[in-house]
Amino acid sequence: MKQTGCSGYAYTLDFAEKWNADDHLSIHDDLYVWITQDALRYLDGMTVDYIKKGLNEQFDFVNPNETARCGCGESFTV
């Protein structure tokens, strides 16, 4: 998660080459997800789905903490 866009924040995914001891670790099967301590309060209860429709593929973030999302869907407010 990073600050950007017209609504404030955007979801970001990246490979973690290193992490802090206080980062939150979530494990599902063989997938390890590191979440920084600052972002954890904004992402609590969020689910992430991978959707493939025809030629389009995307991650769908469903966050119960969102209060608004910009028109293009690139950023959100909590």
C-alpha positions in Angstrom: 0.0 0.0 0.0 1.3 3.4 -0.9 0.0 7.0 -0.9 -1.0 8.0 -4.4 -3.9 8.9 -6.7 -6.8 11.2 -6.2 -8.3 9.2 -3.3 -5.2 8.7 -1.2 -3.9 5.1 -1.3 -3.2 2.4 -3.8 -2.6 -1.4 -3.3 0.8 -2.5 -4.4 2.3 -6.0 -4.7 6.1 -6.6 -4.8 8.6 -9.2 -4.0 10.0 -8.9 -0.5 13.8 -9.2 -0.5 13.9 -8.2 3.2 11.4 -7.4 5.9 11.3 -6.0 9.4 10.8 -8.2 12.5 7.6 -6.3 13.4 6.0 -6.8 9.9 2.9 -9.0 9.9 3.2 -12.4 8.2 0.3 -14.2 6.7 0.7 -17.7 5.3 -1.7 -19.5 3.0 -0.4 -22.8 1.5 3.0 -21.9 0.2 2.3 -18.1 -0.2 3.9 -15.8 2.3 2.6 -12.2 2.5 4.4 -9.6 4.5 2.5 -6.5 5.5 4.2 -3.5 7.1 3.0 -2.6 10.6 1.7 0.9 9.3 -0.4 -0.7 6.6 -1.9 -3.4 8.8 -4.6 -1.2 10.3 -5.9 -0.2 6.9 -5.9 -3.8 5.5 -7.4 -5.7 8.5 -10.2 -8.0 7.2 -9.2 -7.5 3.5 -9.4 -10.4 1.0 -7.5 -10.6 -2.3 -8.9 -12.6 -5.2 -7.2 -13.4 -8.5 -9.7 -13.0 -11.4 -9.3 -14.2 -15.0 -12.0 -13.2 -17.5 -11.2 -13.8 -21.1 -7.9 -12.1 -21.9 -8.0 -10.0 -18.7 -6.4 -11.0 -15.5 -6.3 -9.0 -12.2 -6.1 -9.0 -8.5 -9.4 -7.9 -6.8 -8.9 -6.3 -3.4 -12.0 -6.3 -1.2 -11.3 -4.1 1.8 -14.0 -3.5 4.4 -12.1 -0.5 5.6 -12.4 1.5 2.4 -14.7 4.5 2.6 -14.3 5.7 -1.0 -12.7 4.7 -4.3 -11.7 7.0 -7.1 -13.7 6.8 -10.4 -10.9 5.0 -12.2 -10.5 2.5 -9.4 -6.8 3.1 -9.0 -6.8 4.5 -5.5 -9.0 4.4 -2.3 -9.7 6.2 1.0 -9.8 4.7 4.4 
